Amino acid sequence: PFEFTLYHNYPHPFNPGTTLRYDIPEDALVNITIYDMMGRQISTLVIGQQSAGYKSVRWNATNDKGAPVSEGVYLYTIEAGDYRQTNKMVLLK
């Protein structure tokens, strides 16, 4: 890839799981985190060094403790090097 990109989750809306795709053009420390609409951290999906490439991660609508989260709108954020982007996703039950 030539630039950092965070795509919209698929499927959208989703139940019970969704896939987040992202591109990183260079090796970087990557952090992908899920937040609720109040800004509370729900789940950390990726945290660590990754090589350049086309990536994806699956979220099964659970928090960091493994408990299912409620229906609603969630934010997912990627931080990779100096790049930051946030998108919304909707969980319908």
C-alpha positions in Angstrom: 0.0 0.0 0.0 1.0 3.6 -0.6 -0.8 5.2 2.3 -2.4 4.4 5.7 -6.1 3.6 5.3 -8.8 2.4 7.7 -11.8 1.0 5.8 -15.4 0.8 7.0 -16.2 -2.4 8.8 -17.9 -5.3 7.0 -20.7 -6.2 7.4 -22.2 -2.9 8.5 -24.4 -3.0 10.5 -23.2 -6.3 12.0 -24.2 -9.1 14.3 -22.4 -11.0 15.8 -19.0 -10.1 14.4 -17.4 -7.7 11.9 -14.1 -7.4 10.1 -12.0 -4.2 10.2 -9.5 -3.8 7.2 -6.6 -1.5 7.1 -3.5 -0.8 5.1 -0.1 0.2 6.4 2.5 1.4 3.9 5.5 0.9 6.3 6.4 -1.0 9.4 4.7 0.7 12.3 3.5 0.3 15.9 -0.3 -0.3 15.4 -3.0 0.2 17.9 -6.7 -0.5 17.0 -9.2 0.2 19.8 -13.0 0.0 20.1 -14.8 2.7 22.1 -18.4 3.2 23.1 -20.2 6.5 22.3 -19.3 7.8 25.7 -15.6 7.5 24.9 -15.0 4.5 27.2 -12.5 1.9 25.9 -14.3 -1.4 25.2 -11.7 -3.6 23.5 -8.2 -3.5 22.2 -8.0 -5.5 19.0 -4.4 -4.8 17.9 -1.4 -3.5 19.8 2.1 -4.1 18.6 4.6 -3.7 15.8 3.4 -4.8 12.3 5.0 -5.0 9.0 3.8 -3.0 6.0 0.8 -4.6 4.1 -2.9 -5.1 3.8 -4.3 -6.2 7.1 -7.6 -7.2 8.8 -8.8 -8.0 12.2 -12.1 -9.5 13.4 -14.2 -8.2 16.3 -16.8 -10.5 17.9 -18.7 -7.8 19.8 -17.1 -8.5 23.1 -15.2 -6.4 25.6 -11.6 -7.0 26.8 -13.0 -9.4 29.4 -14.8 -11.5 26.8 -18.3 -10.4 27.8 -20.7 -9.5 25.0 -21.4 -5.8 24.5 -24.9 -4.3 24.0 -26.5 -3.2 20.8 -25.4 0.3 19.7 -23.0 2.5 17.9 -19.2 2.0 18.5 -16.1 3.9 17.4 -13.0 2.2 16.2 -9.7 4.0 16.0 -6.4 3.1 14.4 -3.1 4.7 15.5 -0.1 3.8 13.4 3.0 6.0 13.5 1.6 9.6 13.0 -1.6 8.3 11.4 -4.9 8.4 13.3 -8.4 7.7 12.0 -11.7 6.9 13.7 -14.8 5.3 12.1 -18.3 4.4 13.4 -19.9 1.0 13.3 -23.4 -0.3 14.4 -24.1 -3.5 16.3 -27.7 -4.7 15.9 -29.0 -7.6 17.9 
